Amino acid sequence: MNKGELIDAVSKMTQHSKAQTQEMFDAFVAVVQNALTSGNNVQMIGFGTFSVEERPARVGRNPATGKELKIPAKKVVKFKVGSKLKDAVAGVKASAKKKK
């Protein structure tokens, strides 16, 4: 599913226009981006958590030549899936999970 298909699906479910849904989606992305660049995590219970992790500098190797190269440190976005989403994808029903 691409961004356009996602906006179409949400638009149909919420009965908002595609333009309104596009505006809300863009606002959501901007809020998440601003939170992450400010050093905050974005946690949505049941769905997942977006966070920023720092990767240290390291030495890598060019696979074509075998020559060593320096890979600089950088920040990367991580997503940890929430339990409800994980269970939905795995096909686990809520009642089956409680029986454990």
matplotlib code that plots the C-alpha trace (Angstrom):
import matplotlib.pyplot as plt

x = [0.0, 1.4, 0.6, -2.2, -3.9, -3.5, -5.2, -8.0, -8.6, -8.6, -10.8, -13.4, -13.3, -13.6, -15.9, -13.7, -12.6, -9.3, -8.0, -8.9, -7.3, -4.2, -3.9, -4.3, -1.8, 0.8, 0.2, 0.7, 4.0, 5.1, 4.3, 6.2, 9.2, 9.3, 9.1, 11.9, 14.2, 13.6, 14.8, 11.4, 9.9, 6.4, 4.5, 1.1, -0.1, -0.9, 0.6, 4.2, 6.9, 9.1, 12.5, 15.9, 19.0, 22.6, 24.8, 28.5, 31.2, 32.6, 34.9, 33.2, 34.4, 33.6, 32.3, 33.5, 37.1, 37.6, 39.0, 38.2, 36.2, 35.1, 31.4, 30.5, 28.3, 24.6, 21.2, 18.6, 14.8, 13.7, 10.2, 9.3, 6.0, 3.2, 1.6, -1.8, -0.3, 2.1, -0.8, -3.0, -0.2, 0.5, -3.2, -3.4, -6.8, -7.1, -9.0, -6.3, -3.5, -5.2, -5.4, -1.6]
y = [0.0, 3.4, 6.8, 7.5, 4.1, 4.7, 8.1, 6.6, 3.9, 6.2, 8.7, 6.0, 4.7, 8.2, 9.6, 12.7, 14.0, 12.9, 16.5, 16.5, 13.1, 14.2, 17.3, 15.2, 12.6, 15.3, 16.9, 13.5, 12.9, 16.5, 16.0, 12.6, 14.1, 17.1, 14.9, 12.6, 15.5, 17.0, 13.8, 12.5, 9.1, 8.7, 5.9, 4.7, 1.9, -1.2, 0.1, 0.8, 3.2, 5.4, 6.3, 7.7, 5.6, 6.7, 4.4, 4.6, 5.2, 2.0, 0.5, -1.2, -2.9, -2.2, -5.5, -5.0, -4.1, -5.3, -1.9, -0.6, 2.6, 4.6, 4.8, 7.9, 7.9, 8.8, 8.8, 6.4, 6.0, 2.8, 1.4, -1.2, -2.9, -2.9, -6.0, -5.5, -4.9, -7.8, -10.1, -8.9, -9.6, -13.0, -13.9, -14.3, -13.5, -11.5, -14.3, -16.9, -14.7, -14.3, -18.1, -18.4]
z = [0.0, -1.0, 0.5, -2.0, -1.3, 2.4, 2.2, 0.1, 2.6, 5.6, 3.7, 3.1, 6.7, 8.3, 5.7, 5.3, 2.0, 0.5, 0.9, 4.6, 5.1, 3.2, 5.4, 8.6, 7.4, 6.6, 10.0, 11.7, 9.8, 10.7, 14.4, 14.6, 12.7, 15.0, 18.1, 16.9, 15.9, 19.4, 21.0, 22.1, 21.4, 19.9, 21.6, 20.4, 22.7, 20.8, 17.5, 18.3, 19.3, 17.1, 18.6, 17.6, 18.1, 17.6, 15.6, 16.4, 13.7, 12.4, 9.8, 6.8, 3.7, 0.1, -1.2, -4.7, -3.9, -0.3, 0.6, 4.1, 4.5, 7.5, 8.1, 10.2, 13.3, 12.6, 14.1, 12.8, 13.4, 15.0, 15.2, 17.8, 17.0, 19.6, 20.9, 19.3, 15.9, 16.3, 17.3, 14.4, 11.9, 13.4, 13.4, 17.2, 18.6, 21.9, 23.6, 22.6, 24.0, 27.4, 27.9, 28.0]

ax = plt.figure().add_subplot(projection="3d")
ax.plot(x, y, z, "-o")
ax.set_aspect("equal")
plt.show()
